[in-house]
Every structure is written in structure tokens, then in C-alpha cells.
Amino acid sequence: MELSQILDKMGGRKNKKLELRNGIFIVGEGITEQYYFTHLKQLKKYKCSVKPRFFGKTSIDEISRTVNTLLMGGVSVICIFDTDVSTRDAVENGKLTKFKKKYQKNDLVTICDTLPSIEFWFLLHFVKTNKQFVNTKSLEKELKKHLPDYNKTEGYLKNKTWVEQFIDQLNFACVNAKAIDQTQGCSYSNIFKAINLLEKKAKCGA
């Protein structure tokens, strides 16, 4: 089945530009992830597809179904999601473990989870830390020391200005994230894996 047909079944319009087998599709949880990667794509000229219909996935089950559908088109998929719920819920933790195991050897799937939330990835652009935050609220408070106006409203997120403020520190964030030992029960982010892939594709002109 052609990718355009798959997207059509998912509620999207056929688009010949999306039929490239080496294309990259980003799937995520909400509007923060959606707007961040939309702006990142524009600012860094990344070769990827960031579509609203691939976001708003509030559970591992939903993300898995979307990934399976996209893989039918032979494309690469980057999964962006938070793991704060899975640390508090045994059922969700079991689903997350199963999800990771399912795709760990699949070269077309890049899993980029963050604990507790994507705001920790943003924080890594400013400081090197693996501090464990009690909740997302405390994390956002810490982030606002560097991005005072930050908030999760659509009115704020849809303007690329907030991403422009720390885009130059992207490599710093990747180095910081990669250095974290995730076995120590601290905060972490694997979004650096997405950046590495997107940079690689951009450099080779794929």
C-alpha cells in the first residue's frame, strides 16, 4: 500500500511529497511537542513531517497504533512522549516496557521518551542536570528561571519565538542528555536521538 493511501485512511490528504520511503514522521503526545518540532523543522530546515493528526496521542496504545500504521508505508517514525505517568502506574509502566521491547531492534523507529516531561529537554538547553523533579509543575518552575514567559497555552506555543530563544544551545542539550545515566532513577530525555537522526538526514540531503 502506498503511503499516500495509508495517510488517507488516517484522515490525511494524499500528498506525493510524503511518498518518499526515507521520510521521517514525528508522532507525539500534545501541542507542546507538536509546536516544538514544527518550529524546529522550520528553524533547522529538517526533513521531516510534523502533522497535527499525529499528535494528541495520550497513551502508549494510541502511539503504538499510529506507529504501526505509518510503518506500513516504509517510513521512519520518531516517537515523542513523557513517562511521568508510567512511573506512578504499574499498568502503564508495563505497556511502556512492552512498547520499547517491540521496537528496540527496529531501525525505522526512534523512541524518544522523557521523564518527567518534555520541559526537562528544554531545561537541558540551559543547564547540565539530572535532577529528579517531584512533578511537572516543579520542573516548569525551574525552566522559567531561563524562559520566564514559558507556558503551555496554544497562544504562546504557536509562536516560534520561544524556540528561537534556545535554538543555539541545541548541541549543548544533546550533550547533556546523552551524558545522563538513566539507570539511576533521575530525570532524563532521549530527544537527543531524534535530533541526531534529523541532523543526519539534513546533512545527507535525504
N, C-alpha and C positions, 0 to 999 in steps of 0.2 A: 504494500500500500504506500502511495506517495505521501510525503509529509504534509502536503497541502490538503490532502483528503483527511488525514488524521486531525489536523488543526480545524478543519471544517466541522468534523464531528464533535470537537471540543468547544464549538461555539465561535471559532475564529473564521476569518475570511481567507480564501485561498490567496497565496502570495508567492509568486515564483521565486522571489528572493530568499524565501525561507526553505527552499527545497535543497539547499546545499547540505550534503551529508556530513560535512565537517563543521556545521553550525553549532553554536552554543546557546542553550536556552537556560534561563535562570528561573528557578521556582522558589518561592519564599512564603513566609507567614503573613505579612501585613504590609501596610502602606509605608512604614519606615524603611523596610528592606526594598520595597518597590521603588520608592523615590531615590534612595541612596544609590542603587545600581543604575537607575535611569540617568541620574546626574553624572555618575562615574563614567558611564558609557560615553556620554557627550564630552566630558572634560578630558578623558584619556583616549578618546577615539577607539574604544574597544569594539571588537567584532563579536557581538552577542545580541540575543533577543530578550528584551525585558518587556513583557506584556502584562497588563493588569489582570488578565484572566488566569495567569499562572501564580498569582499571589492570593493572599487571604486564605491560605491553607492552614487551618487551625489545629490540625492533628497529624501525627505521623502517617496514619492511614490515608488521609487525603493526599499528602505529599507523595506517598508511595504509588497511589493510583495514577497521579499525574505523571510521575517519572516513568512508570511502565508504559503509559500511552505514548509519551514522547520518544522512548527508546524504540518503539516500533518504526519510527521514522529515521532511525540510524543517526540521530544527533547526539551531541554531548549535553549532559544536564548537570547544572550546579544547583545544589540544594542548600538553601539558607534558612536556618531555624534556630530557635532558642531551646535550651534544655533545662530551664529552671523548673518546669512542671514535672519532668521526669525524675528529678532529684527528690521530689516530695511524694510522688505517686508510683507505687510499685508496678502497677499495670502499665502505665505509660513508659516506665523505665524498661520493662520487658519488651514493649513494642519497639522502642528505640534501639535496643540491643539487637533485636531481630532484623530491623531495618538496616543497620550498619553491616551486619554479617552478610546480609543478602547481596549488598553491592560492593563489599570491600575489595573484591577482585575484578570488578567491572571497570574497565578503563574509561567507559563513557560517562560514569557517574562520579562527581566530586562532592563529597559530603562536607559541608561547612557549618558545623554546629558551634554555638557559643553559649557559655554559661557565665552569668545568668541570662543576659540578653545582648542584642547587637550593640547596645550602648557601650559595652565593655570594649568592643572592637574600636569604637570611636575614641574611647579614652586612651587606648594604646598609641594613638597618634601623638599624644602629648606627654605621656609618662610610661616608663617601663615598670610594670607591676603585675603581680598575680594575686593581688588582694581578694579575699573572698568576701563578697558583699551579701549582707543579710537578705536583701531583696532588690528588685529593680529600682524602687524609689530611692534607696540609699545610693545606688550606682548613678542614677541620673543627677543626684545632688552633687556627687563628685565630678561628674562630667561638666556640670555648669560652672565649675571653677575655671574651665577653659573655654566653654561655649555658654556664656551667661544667658543668652536668649533661647537656648535649646528647649523645644517642646515637641510633643508627638502629634500636634494638630496638623491636618492636611494643609491648612493655610500657610504654615511655617515650612513644612517638609517639601512642598511642591516647588518652592523657590530654591534654585541651585546654590544660592549664596552661602548657606550653612556648610555645604560640602566643600565649596571653594576655600573656606577658611582653613581647612586642614589637608587639602589635597596634596600639598607639597611634602607632607610628612608621611605619605603612604608607605614608602620603603621602610621608614622608622617603625611604623606599626607592624609591618610584616616581620621584621627582625625581632621585635618584642614578642609577638605572638608565637613565633617559631621557637623561641627560647624557653617557653613555659613548659614545665613538666606536668602534663595533665594527669599523672597518676597520684599527685599529691593532694587532690581534693580542693584545688583552688579554682579561681575564675580562669577562663581560657577562651580562645577564639580560634577557629580553624578557617576563618575567612581569608587568611593569607594564601590558602591553597587555591581559592578562586582567583585571587589577584595574580598568582603565579601562572595559572592557566591562561588567563586573559592577556597577560603581558606576552606570554609565549606566542599566542595566536596573533597578536598585534605585530610582533616583530617578524614573524614568518609570512605575514600578509594573508593568512588563512581567513 
